[in-house]
Amino acid sequence: MRSTTDETERLDPIAAIAAFGRAAYSDLVTVVALSVATSLASLHLLTLGAALLALVETLTDVVEGEAL
């Protein structure tokens, strides 16, 4: 017979929700920080293209898990 303690530790829903919350918060902070940086960088219309390209590149790296 298996121990119910092992099964409870493996299937802890509170831990899963906490891990999801940490990941969602981390992604939210990243998106907000990048949005602020892009807004500041594109105040002049000449730098709008470069700011948008940097934003897309950084978000792509974050989604693929290559950054940070």
All heavy atoms as TSV, in Angstrom:
chain	resi	resn	atom	element	x	y	z
A	1	MET	N	N	0.822	-1.181	0.000
A	1	MET	CA	C	0.000	0.000	0.000
A	1	MET	C	C	0.869	1.249	0.000
A	1	MET	O	O	1.885	1.288	0.663
A	1	MET	CB	C	-0.868	-0.011	1.262
A	1	MET	CG	C	-2.252	0.420	0.969
A	1	MET	SD	S	-3.303	0.129	2.401
A	1	MET	CE	C	-4.145	1.630	2.320
A	2	ARG	N	N	0.480	2.252	-0.731
A	2	ARG	CA	C	1.249	3.488	-0.829
A	2	ARG	C	C	0.891	4.440	0.296
A	2	ARG	O	O	-0.223	4.460	0.781
A	2	ARG	CB	C	0.986	4.168	-2.155
A	2	ARG	CG	C	1.425	3.340	-3.327
A	2	ARG	CD	C	0.966	3.980	-4.572
A	2	ARG	NE	N	2.087	4.625	-5.228
A	2	ARG	CZ	C	1.984	5.355	-6.288
A	2	ARG	NH1	N	0.822	5.580	-6.826
A	2	ARG	NH2	N	3.025	5.889	-6.843
A	3	SER	N	N	1.833	5.222	0.616
A	3	SER	CA	C	1.608	6.223	1.652
A	3	SER	C	C	0.849	7.407	1.059
A	3	SER	O	O	1.174	7.886	-0.024
A	3	SER	CB	C	2.951	6.698	2.207
A	3	SER	OG	O	2.741	7.762	3.092
A	4	THR	N	N	-0.184	7.861	1.736
A	4	THR	CA	C	-0.956	9.005	1.230
A	4	THR	C	C	-0.182	10.308	1.371
A	4	THR	O	O	-0.475	11.273	0.697
A	4	THR	CB	C	-2.293	9.130	1.981
A	4	THR	OG1	O	-2.033	9.266	3.374
A	4	THR	CG2	C	-3.165	7.937	1.706
A	5	THR	N	N	0.832	10.339	2.209
A	5	THR	CA	C	1.628	11.552	2.371
A	5	THR	C	C	2.410	11.851	1.099
A	5	THR	O	O	2.522	12.992	0.688
A	5	THR	CB	C	2.619	11.405	3.542
A	5	THR	OG1	O	2.038	10.623	4.564
A	5	THR	CG2	C	2.989	12.734	4.095
A	6	ASP	N	N	2.965	10.821	0.456
A	6	ASP	CA	C	3.710	11.021	-0.782
A	6	ASP	C	C	2.805	11.564	-1.881
A	6	ASP	O	O	3.194	12.455	-2.632
A	6	ASP	CB	C	4.340	9.710	-1.243
A	6	ASP	CG	C	5.443	9.248	-0.293
A	6	ASP	OD1	O	5.987	10.105	0.436
A	6	ASP	OD2	O	5.732	8.043	-0.291
A	7	GLU	N	N	1.606	11.032	-1.991
A	7	GLU	CA	C	0.673	11.492	-3.016
A	7	GLU	C	C	0.220	12.921	-2.749
A	7	GLU	O	O	0.057	13.703	-3.667
A	7	GLU	CB	C	-0.525	10.550	-3.086
A	7	GLU	CG	C	-0.190	9.185	-3.617
A	7	GLU	CD	C	-1.382	8.257	-3.608
A	7	GLU	OE1	O	-2.509	8.744	-3.433
A	7	GLU	OE2	O	-1.176	7.053	-3.781
A	8	THR	N	N	0.025	13.263	-1.494
A	8	THR	CA	C	-0.403	14.611	-1.147
A	8	THR	C	C	0.682	15.623	-1.466
A	8	THR	O	O	0.397	16.706	-1.960
A	8	THR	CB	C	-0.764	14.696	0.351
A	8	THR	OG1	O	-1.725	13.701	0.630
A	8	THR	CG2	C	-1.316	16.044	0.701
A	9	GLU	N	N	1.923	15.286	-1.216
A	9	GLU	CA	C	3.026	16.202	-1.501
A	9	GLU	C	C	3.203	16.394	-2.996
A	9	GLU	O	O	3.539	17.481	-3.451
A	9	GLU	CB	C	4.315	15.680	-0.884
A	9	GLU	CG	C	4.323	15.790	0.619
A	9	GLU	CD	C	5.585	15.204	1.221
A	9	GLU	OE1	O	6.415	14.658	0.488
A	9	GLU	OE2	O	5.711	15.279	2.428
A	10	ARG	N	N	2.978	15.381	-3.778
A	10	ARG	CA	C	3.136	15.493	-5.226
A	10	ARG	C	C	2.007	16.283	-5.858
A	10	ARG	O	O	2.215	16.977	-6.835
A	10	ARG	CB	C	3.188	14.110	-5.869
A	10	ARG	CG	C	4.513	13.430	-5.714
A	10	ARG	CD	C	4.558	12.181	-6.520
A	10	ARG	NE	N	3.554	11.240	-5.975
A	10	ARG	CZ	C	2.968	10.298	-6.675
A	10	ARG	NH1	N	3.247	10.137	-7.933
A	10	ARG	NH2	N	2.094	9.499	-6.115
A	11	LEU	N	N	0.818	16.186	-5.332
A	11	LEU	CA	C	-0.348	16.800	-5.950
A	11	LEU	C	C	-0.880	17.981	-5.135
A	11	LEU	O	O	-2.071	18.179	-5.028
A	11	LEU	CB	C	-1.455	15.747	-6.111
A	11	LEU	CG	C	-1.083	14.517	-6.920
A	11	LEU	CD1	C	-2.210	13.498	-6.882
A	11	LEU	CD2	C	-0.762	14.897	-8.349
A	12	ASP	N	N	0.011	18.770	-4.596
A	12	ASP	CA	C	-0.385	19.899	-3.769
A	12	ASP	C	C	-0.901	21.042	-4.650
A	12	ASP	O	O	-0.126	21.687	-5.355
A	12	ASP	CB	C	0.801	20.375	-2.939
A	12	ASP	CG	C	0.409	21.450	-1.958
A	12	ASP	OD1	O	-0.806	21.639	-1.734
A	12	ASP	OD2	O	1.324	22.097	-1.417
A	13	PRO	N	N	-2.209	21.295	-4.678
A	13	PRO	CA	C	-2.754	22.350	-5.551
A	13	PRO	C	C	-2.340	23.749	-5.115
A	13	PRO	O	O	-2.196	24.638	-5.950
A	13	PRO	CB	C	-4.264	22.160	-5.448
A	13	PRO	CG	C	-4.486	21.403	-4.188
A	13	PRO	CD	C	-3.258	20.592	-3.954
A	14	ILE	N	N	-2.108	23.948	-3.848
A	14	ILE	CA	C	-1.691	25.267	-3.359
A	14	ILE	C	C	-0.310	25.616	-3.907
A	14	ILE	O	O	-0.055	26.748	-4.320
A	14	ILE	CB	C	-1.701	25.304	-1.810
A	14	ILE	CG1	C	-3.082	24.980	-1.262
A	14	ILE	CG2	C	-1.210	26.643	-1.304
A	14	ILE	CD1	C	-4.165	25.960	-1.668
A	15	ALA	N	N	0.586	24.652	-3.933
A	15	ALA	CA	C	1.929	24.882	-4.469
A	15	ALA	C	C	1.868	25.182	-5.965
A	15	ALA	O	O	2.611	26.024	-6.464
A	15	ALA	CB	C	2.815	23.680	-4.208
A	16	ALA	N	N	0.991	24.501	-6.681
A	16	ALA	CA	C	0.845	24.758	-8.112
A	16	ALA	C	C	0.318	26.163	-8.372
A	16	ALA	O	O	0.803	26.864	-9.266
A	16	ALA	CB	C	-0.084	23.721	-8.730
A	17	ILE	N	N	-0.652	26.588	-7.580
A	17	ILE	CA	C	-1.206	27.935	-7.734
A	17	ILE	C	C	-0.161	28.983	-7.375
A	17	ILE	O	O	-0.031	30.008	-8.046
A	17	ILE	CB	C	-2.482	28.088	-6.872
A	17	ILE	CG1	C	-3.586	27.209	-7.448
A	17	ILE	CG2	C	-2.926	29.537	-6.798
A	17	ILE	CD1	C	-4.816	27.102	-6.571
A	18	ALA	N	N	0.618	28.731	-6.333
A	18	ALA	CA	C	1.670	29.665	-5.934
A	18	ALA	C	C	2.736	29.789	-7.021
A	18	ALA	O	O	3.205	30.895	-7.321
A	18	ALA	CB	C	2.295	29.212	-4.617
A	19	ALA	N	N	3.120	28.674	-7.621
A	19	ALA	CA	C	4.116	28.708	-8.694
A	19	ALA	C	C	3.578	29.469	-9.900
A	19	ALA	O	O	4.298	30.265	-10.515
A	19	ALA	CB	C	4.506	27.289	-9.091
A	20	PHE	N	N	2.322	29.258	-10.235
A	20	PHE	CA	C	1.715	29.996	-11.344
A	20	PHE	C	C	1.662	31.488	-11.036
A	20	PHE	O	O	1.940	32.317	-11.898
A	20	PHE	CB	C	0.302	29.469	-11.625
A	20	PHE	CG	C	-0.414	30.260	-12.680
A	20	PHE	CD1	C	-0.104	30.095	-14.008
A	20	PHE	CD2	C	-1.378	31.194	-12.327
A	20	PHE	CE1	C	-0.750	30.831	-14.993
A	20	PHE	CE2	C	-2.030	31.936	-13.294
A	20	PHE	CZ	C	-1.715	31.753	-14.629
A	21	GLY	N	N	1.329	31.834	-9.807
A	21	GLY	CA	C	1.265	33.242	-9.410
A	21	GLY	C	C	2.617	33.919	-9.512
A	21	GLY	O	O	2.720	35.050	-9.975
A	22	ARG	N	N	3.683	33.219	-9.085
A	22	ARG	CA	C	5.031	33.789	-9.193
A	22	ARG	C	C	5.418	33.999	-10.645
A	22	ARG	O	O	5.991	35.034	-11.005
A	22	ARG	CB	C	6.046	32.884	-8.505
A	22	ARG	CG	C	6.035	32.992	-6.999
A	22	ARG	CD	C	7.223	32.276	-6.393
A	22	ARG	NE	N	7.287	30.859	-6.723
A	22	ARG	CZ	C	6.707	29.895	-6.025
A	22	ARG	NH1	N	6.024	30.184	-4.953
A	22	ARG	NH2	N	6.822	28.639	-6.404
A	23	ALA	N	N	5.119	33.045	-11.509
A	23	ALA	CA	C	5.459	33.178	-12.926
A	23	ALA	C	C	4.650	34.293	-13.578
A	23	ALA	O	O	5.195	35.080	-14.361
A	23	ALA	CB	C	5.210	31.854	-13.647
A	24	ALA	N	N	3.371	34.384	-13.266
A	24	ALA	CA	C	2.531	35.432	-13.842
A	24	ALA	C	C	2.985	36.805	-13.374
A	24	ALA	O	O	3.032	37.757	-14.157
A	24	ALA	CB	C	1.065	35.199	-13.476
A	25	TYR	N	N	3.342	36.942	-12.106
A	25	TYR	CA	C	3.814	38.212	-11.568
A	25	TYR	C	C	5.125	38.617	-12.228
A	25	TYR	O	O	5.317	39.771	-12.598
A	25	TYR	CB	C	3.987	38.117	-10.053
A	25	TYR	CG	C	4.497	39.387	-9.433
A	25	TYR	CD1	C	3.662	40.484	-9.279
A	25	TYR	CD2	C	5.817	39.500	-9.014
A	25	TYR	CE1	C	4.121	41.658	-8.720
A	25	TYR	CE2	C	6.284	40.663	-8.450
A	25	TYR	CZ	C	5.437	41.737	-8.305
A	25	TYR	OH	O	5.909	42.901	-7.756
A	26	SER	N	N	6.019	37.667	-12.408
A	26	SER	CA	C	7.303	37.946	-13.050
A	26	SER	C	C	7.093	38.437	-14.479
A	26	SER	O	O	7.727	39.399	-14.913
A	26	SER	CB	C	8.166	36.694	-13.052
A	26	SER	OG	O	9.336	36.899	-13.798
A	27	ASP	N	N	6.208	37.769	-15.214
A	27	ASP	CA	C	5.925	38.186	-16.592
A	27	ASP	C	C	5.245	39.546	-16.627
A	27	ASP	O	O	5.530	40.363	-17.502
A	27	ASP	CB	C	5.058	37.156	-17.306
A	27	ASP	CG	C	5.823	35.880	-17.609
A	27	ASP	OD1	O	7.065	35.907	-17.558
A	27	ASP	OD2	O	5.165	34.862	-17.888
A	28	LEU	N	N	4.360	39.819	-15.681
A	28	LEU	CA	C	3.683	41.105	-15.624
A	28	LEU	C	C	4.672	42.231	-15.371
A	28	LEU	O	O	4.624	43.274	-16.023
A	28	LEU	CB	C	2.604	41.097	-14.543
A	28	LEU	CG	C	1.829	42.392	-14.364
A	28	LEU	CD1	C	0.997	42.681	-15.611
A	28	LEU	CD2	C	0.942	42.313	-13.142
A	29	VAL	N	N	5.602	42.018	-14.451
A	29	VAL	CA	C	6.624	43.031	-14.165
A	29	VAL	C	C	7.487	43.271	-15.397
A	29	VAL	O	O	7.809	44.412	-15.727
A	29	VAL	CB	C	7.481	42.601	-12.953
A	29	VAL	CG1	C	8.706	43.477	-12.800
A	29	VAL	CG2	C	6.641	42.642	-11.691
A	30	THR	N	N	7.833	42.213	-16.114
A	30	THR	CA	C	8.643	42.344	-17.324
A	30	THR	C	C	7.917	43.160	-18.384
A	30	THR	O	O	8.496	44.064	-18.987
A	30	THR	CB	C	8.987	40.960	-17.891
A	30	THR	OG1	O	9.688	40.216	-16.893
A	30	THR	CG2	C	9.832	41.061	-19.141
A	31	VAL	N	N	6.653	42.870	-18.606
A	31	VAL	CA	C	5.885	43.586	-19.629
A	31	VAL	C	C	5.715	45.055	-19.256
A	31	VAL	O	O	5.866	45.938	-20.106
A	31	VAL	CB	C	4.513	42.909	-19.855
A	31	VAL	CG1	C	3.596	43.775	-20.680
A	31	VAL	CG2	C	4.705	41.558	-20.521
A	32	VAL	N	N	5.447	45.346	-17.993
A	32	VAL	CA	C	5.278	46.737	-17.569
A	32	VAL	C	C	6.593	47.499	-17.712
A	32	VAL	O	O	6.616	48.630	-18.222
A	32	VAL	CB	C	4.746	46.809	-16.119
A	32	VAL	CG1	C	4.838	48.212	-15.559
A	32	VAL	CG2	C	3.306	46.317	-16.073
A	33	ALA	N	N	7.698	46.901	-17.286
A	33	ALA	CA	C	8.996	47.558	-17.390
A	33	ALA	C	C	9.361	47.820	-18.850
A	33	ALA	O	O	9.855	48.901	-19.195
A	33	ALA	CB	C	10.066	46.716	-16.708
A	34	LEU	N	N	9.110	46.840	-19.713
A	34	LEU	CA	C	9.417	47.030	-21.132
A	34	LEU	C	C	8.510	48.080	-21.770
A	34	LEU	O	O	8.948	48.841	-22.634
A	34	LEU	CB	C	9.299	45.704	-21.884
A	34	LEU	CG	C	10.392	44.692	-21.581
A	34	LEU	CD1	C	10.074	43.364	-22.246
A	34	LEU	CD2	C	11.735	45.209	-22.035
A	35	SER	N	N	7.270	48.145	-21.336
A	35	SER	CA	C	6.358	49.158	-21.875
A	35	SER	C	C	6.808	50.563	-21.489
A	35	SER	O	O	6.784	51.476	-22.316
A	35	SER	CB	C	4.938	48.919	-21.362
A	35	SER	OG	O	4.452	47.693	-21.833
A	36	VAL	N	N	7.221	50.730	-20.254
A	36	VAL	CA	C	7.717	52.036	-19.807
A	36	VAL	C	C	8.988	52.415	-20.557
A	36	VAL	O	O	9.136	53.545	-21.030
A	36	VAL	CB	C	7.945	52.039	-18.281
A	36	VAL	CG1	C	8.694	53.282	-17.828
A	36	VAL	CG2	C	6.622	51.935	-17.556
A	37	ALA	N	N	9.900	51.472	-20.703
A	37	ALA	CA	C	11.150	51.748	-21.423
A	37	ALA	C	C	10.882	52.096	-22.881
A	37	ALA	O	O	11.504	53.008	-23.442
A	37	ALA	CB	C	12.083	50.541	-21.330
A	38	THR	N	N	9.949	51.396	-23.520
A	38	THR	CA	C	9.610	51.684	-24.913
A	38	THR	C	C	8.969	53.059	-25.036
A	38	THR	O	O	9.268	53.816	-25.964
A	38	THR	CB	C	8.661	50.612	-25.472
A	38	THR	OG1	O	9.298	49.349	-25.354
A	38	THR	CG2	C	8.337	50.865	-26.922
A	39	SER	N	N	8.109	53.397	-24.100
A	39	SER	CA	C	7.464	54.713	-24.138
A	39	SER	C	C	8.491	55.827	-23.995
A	39	SER	O	O	8.420	56.844	-24.696
A	39	SER	CB	C	6.433	54.837	-23.014
A	39	SER	OG	O	5.422	53.893	-23.191
A	40	LEU	N	N	9.449	55.650	-23.102
A	40	LEU	CA	C	10.491	56.659	-22.927
A	40	LEU	C	C	11.404	56.746	-24.147
A	40	LEU	O	O	11.821	57.834	-24.544
A	40	LEU	CB	C	11.311	56.360	-21.671
A	40	LEU	CG	C	10.585	56.555	-20.346
A	40	LEU	CD1	C	11.477	56.097	-19.196
A	40	LEU	CD2	C	10.163	57.997	-20.162
A	41	ALA	N	N	11.722	55.598	-24.741
A	41	ALA	CA	C	12.620	55.582	-25.890
A	41	ALA	C	C	11.966	56.133	-27.146
A	41	ALA	O	O	12.648	56.627	-28.046
A	41	ALA	CB	C	13.118	54.169	-26.150
A	42	SER	N	N	10.661	56.081	-27.216
A	42	SER	CA	C	9.991	56.534	-28.443
A	42	SER	C	C	9.358	57.916	-28.285
A	42	SER	O	O	8.449	58.253	-29.023
A	42	SER	CB	C	8.935	55.509	-28.855
A	42	SER	OG	O	7.937	55.413	-27.864
A	43	LEU	N	N	9.843	58.714	-27.330
A	43	LEU	CA	C	9.316	60.071	-27.185
A	43	LEU	C	C	9.590	60.904	-28.433
A	43	LEU	O	O	8.755	61.694	-28.854
A	43	LEU	CB	C	9.909	60.745	-25.945
A	43	LEU	CG	C	9.359	60.234	-24.619
A	43	LEU	CD1	C	10.077	60.919	-23.463
A	43	LEU	CD2	C	7.876	60.454	-24.505
A	44	HIS	N	N	10.748	60.696	-29.027
A	44	HIS	CA	C	11.044	61.345	-30.297
A	44	HIS	C	C	10.612	60.401	-31.412
A	44	HIS	O	O	10.851	59.209	-31.364
A	44	HIS	CB	C	12.544	61.633	-30.415
A	44	HIS	CG	C	13.055	62.492	-29.314
A	44	HIS	ND1	N	12.799	63.823	-29.235
A	44	HIS	CD2	C	13.790	62.191	-28.211
A	44	HIS	CE1	C	13.363	64.324	-28.150
A	44	HIS	NE2	N	13.970	63.349	-27.517
A	45	LEU	N	N	9.978	60.934	-32.405
A	45	LEU	CA	C	9.474	60.069	-33.483
A	45	LEU	C	C	10.593	59.375	-34.243
A	45	LEU	O	O	10.376	58.322	-34.838
A	45	LEU	CB	C	8.605	60.880	-34.440
A	45	LEU	CG	C	7.255	61.309	-33.862
A	45	LEU	CD1	C	6.492	62.138	-34.901
A	45	LEU	CD2	C	6.426	60.120	-33.458
A	46	LEU	N	N	11.792	59.930	-34.216
A	46	LEU	CA	C	12.897	59.301	-34.942
A	46	LEU	C	C	13.314	57.973	-34.306
A	46	LEU	O	O	13.824	57.090	-34.987
A	46	LEU	CB	C	14.108	60.239	-34.991
A	46	LEU	CG	C	13.884	61.545	-35.763
A	46	LEU	CD1	C	15.113	62.433	-35.659
A	46	LEU	CD2	C	13.577	61.236	-37.220
A	47	THR	N	N	13.108	57.810	-33.012
A	47	THR	CA	C	13.532	56.572	-32.341
A	47	THR	C	C	12.388	55.576	-32.160
A	47	THR	O	O	12.573	54.551	-31.519
A	47	THR	CB	C	14.137	56.905	-30.973
A	47	THR	OG1	O	13.158	57.565	-30.185
A	47	THR	CG2	C	15.376	57.756	-31.100
A	48	LEU	N	N	11.226	55.859	-32.715
A	48	LEU	CA	C	10.078	54.974	-32.547
A	48	LEU	C	C	10.342	53.590	-33.134
A	48	LEU	O	O	10.068	52.569	-32.501
A	48	LEU	CB	C	8.830	55.583	-33.191
A	48	LEU	CG	C	7.555	54.754	-33.114
A	48	LEU	CD1	C	7.155	54.571	-31.658
A	48	LEU	CD2	C	6.444	55.415	-33.891
A	49	GLY	N	N	10.901	53.524	-34.319
A	49	GLY	CA	C	11.172	52.233	-34.964
A	49	GLY	C	C	12.158	51.395	-34.163
A	49	GLY	O	O	11.944	50.201	-33.949
A	50	ALA	N	N	13.237	52.020	-33.714
A	50	ALA	CA	C	14.245	51.292	-32.937
A	50	ALA	C	C	13.666	50.811	-31.608
A	50	ALA	O	O	13.954	49.696	-31.161
A	50	ALA	CB	C	15.460	52.179	-32.696
A	51	ALA	N	N	12.835	51.634	-30.977
A	51	ALA	CA	C	12.235	51.254	-29.703
A	51	ALA	C	C	11.291	50.070	-29.886
A	51	ALA	O	O	11.279	49.142	-29.073
A	51	ALA	CB	C	11.493	52.431	-29.086
A	52	LEU	N	N	10.507	50.072	-30.931
A	52	LEU	CA	C	9.577	48.968	-31.184
A	52	LEU	C	C	10.315	47.681	-31.536
A	52	LEU	O	O	9.927	46.594	-31.099
A	52	LEU	CB	C	8.588	49.341	-32.278
A	52	LEU	CG	C	7.560	50.408	-31.899
A	52	LEU	CD1	C	6.686	50.753	-33.089
A	52	LEU	CD2	C	6.719	49.953	-30.719
A	53	LEU	N	N	11.382	47.801	-32.323
A	53	LEU	CA	C	12.174	46.614	-32.652
A	53	LEU	C	C	12.826	46.015	-31.409
A	53	LEU	O	O	12.847	44.794	-31.229
A	53	LEU	CB	C	13.247	46.954	-33.688
A	53	LEU	CG	C	12.741	47.169	-35.109
A	53	LEU	CD1	C	13.872	47.649	-36.008
A	53	LEU	CD2	C	12.141	45.899	-35.655
A	54	ALA	N	N	13.340	46.864	-30.527
A	54	ALA	CA	C	13.940	46.372	-29.292
A	54	ALA	C	C	12.889	45.709	-28.402
A	54	ALA	O	O	13.156	44.683	-27.766
A	54	ALA	CB	C	14.613	47.515	-28.552
A	55	LEU	N	N	11.695	46.290	-28.355
A	55	LEU	CA	C	10.619	45.711	-27.552
A	55	LEU	C	C	10.240	44.327	-28.061
A	55	LEU	O	O	10.119	43.374	-27.291
A	55	LEU	CB	C	9.400	46.626	-27.570
A	55	LEU	CG	C	8.152	46.110	-26.868
A	55	LEU	CD1	C	8.395	46.030	-25.365
A	55	LEU	CD2	C	6.968	46.989	-27.166
A	56	VAL	N	N	10.076	44.190	-29.359
A	56	VAL	CA	C	9.694	42.900	-29.939
A	56	VAL	C	C	10.788	41.859	-29.705
A	56	VAL	O	O	10.500	40.712	-29.327
A	56	VAL	CB	C	9.391	43.060	-31.447
A	56	VAL	CG1	C	9.272	41.713	-32.123
A	56	VAL	CG2	C	8.136	43.876	-31.641
A	57	GLU	N	N	12.039	42.246	-29.890
A	57	GLU	CA	C	13.148	41.315	-29.686
A	57	GLU	C	C	13.224	40.857	-28.232
A	57	GLU	O	O	13.395	39.668	-27.945
A	57	GLU	CB	C	14.467	41.978	-30.095
A	57	GLU	CG	C	15.684	41.098	-29.903
A	57	GLU	CD	C	15.711	39.909	-30.837
A	57	GLU	OE1	O	15.103	39.960	-31.915
A	57	GLU	OE2	O	16.336	38.891	-30.466
A	58	THR	N	N	13.074	41.774	-27.308
A	58	THR	CA	C	13.155	41.428	-25.888
A	58	THR	C	C	11.990	40.544	-25.472
A	58	THR	O	O	12.176	39.554	-24.754
A	58	THR	CB	C	13.181	42.706	-25.032
A	58	THR	OG1	O	14.249	43.530	-25.476
A	58	THR	CG2	C	13.371	42.375	-23.572
A	59	LEU	N	N	10.777	40.873	-25.897
A	59	LEU	CA	C	9.617	40.039	-25.540
A	59	LEU	C	C	9.729	38.652	-26.154
A	59	LEU	O	O	9.330	37.668	-25.548
A	59	LEU	CB	C	8.318	40.727	-25.960
A	59	LEU	CG	C	7.889	41.883	-25.079
A	59	LEU	CD1	C	6.640	42.540	-25.641
A	59	LEU	CD2	C	7.647	41.430	-23.668
A	60	THR	N	N	10.262	38.562	-27.361
A	60	THR	CA	C	10.476	37.259	-28.001
A	60	THR	C	C	11.445	36.421	-27.179
A	60	THR	O	O	11.220	35.229	-26.950
A	60	THR	CB	C	10.996	37.429	-29.430
A	60	THR	OG1	O	10.062	38.202	-30.177
A	60	THR	CG2	C	11.197	36.089	-30.106
A	61	ASP	N	N	12.532	37.031	-26.715
A	61	ASP	CA	C	13.503	36.312	-25.890
A	61	ASP	C	C	12.890	35.869	-24.572
A	61	ASP	O	O	13.147	34.768	-24.082
A	61	ASP	CB	C	14.734	37.176	-25.618
A	61	ASP	CG	C	15.604	37.344	-26.859
A	61	ASP	OD1	O	15.412	36.583	-27.836
A	61	ASP	OD2	O	16.472	38.230	-26.839
A	62	VAL	N	N	12.062	36.723	-23.976
A	62	VAL	CA	C	11.436	36.379	-22.692
A	62	VAL	C	C	10.475	35.211	-22.870
A	62	VAL	O	O	10.450	34.277	-22.074
A	62	VAL	CB	C	10.733	37.599	-22.086
A	62	VAL	CG1	C	9.831	37.199	-20.930
A	62	VAL	CG2	C	11.742	38.632	-21.632
A	63	VAL	N	N	9.671	35.240	-23.919
A	63	VAL	CA	C	8.698	34.170	-24.153
A	63	VAL	C	C	9.398	32.851	-24.445
A	63	VAL	O	O	8.982	31.786	-23.982
A	63	VAL	CB	C	7.739	34.560	-25.303
A	63	VAL	CG1	C	6.920	33.375	-25.757
A	63	VAL	CG2	C	6.832	35.693	-24.878
A	64	GLU	N	N	10.496	32.908	-25.178
A	64	GLU	CA	C	11.248	31.681	-25.500
A	64	GLU	C	C	12.086	31.215	-24.324
A	64	GLU	O	O	12.637	30.123	-24.359
A	64	GLU	CB	C	12.127	31.915	-26.715
A	64	GLU	CG	C	11.331	32.084	-27.990
A	64	GLU	CD	C	12.208	32.400	-29.185
A	64	GLU	OE1	O	13.438	32.599	-29.008
A	64	GLU	OE2	O	11.694	32.434	-30.293
A	65	GLY	N	N	12.201	32.024	-23.285
A	65	GLY	CA	C	12.957	31.630	-22.101
A	65	GLY	C	C	14.447	31.830	-22.219
A	65	GLY	O	O	15.212	31.241	-21.470
A	66	GLU	N	N	14.897	32.658	-23.134
A	66	GLU	CA	C	16.324	32.860	-23.328
A	66	GLU	C	C	16.861	34.010	-22.495
A	66	GLU	O	O	18.045	34.099	-22.261
A	66	GLU	CB	C	16.621	33.149	-24.806
A	66	GLU	CG	C	16.274	31.999	-25.715
A	66	GLU	CD	C	16.442	32.345	-27.177
A	66	GLU	OE1	O	16.864	33.465	-27.470
A	66	GLU	OE2	O	16.158	31.496	-28.008
A	67	ALA	N	N	16.013	34.909	-22.048
A	67	ALA	CA	C	16.476	36.085	-21.301
A	67	ALA	C	C	16.265	35.879	-19.815
A	67	ALA	O	O	15.486	35.051	-19.377
A	67	ALA	CB	C	15.722	37.319	-21.770
A	68	LEU	N	N	16.912	36.676	-19.047
A	68	LEU	CA	C	16.812	36.703	-17.595
A	68	LEU	C	C	17.163	35.385	-17.063
A	68	LEU	O	O	17.507	34.837	-16.300
A	68	LEU	CB	C	15.424	37.117	-17.119
A	68	LEU	CG	C	14.914	38.444	-17.640
A	68	LEU	CD1	C	13.466	38.631	-17.206
A	68	LEU	CD2	C	15.737	39.608	-17.145
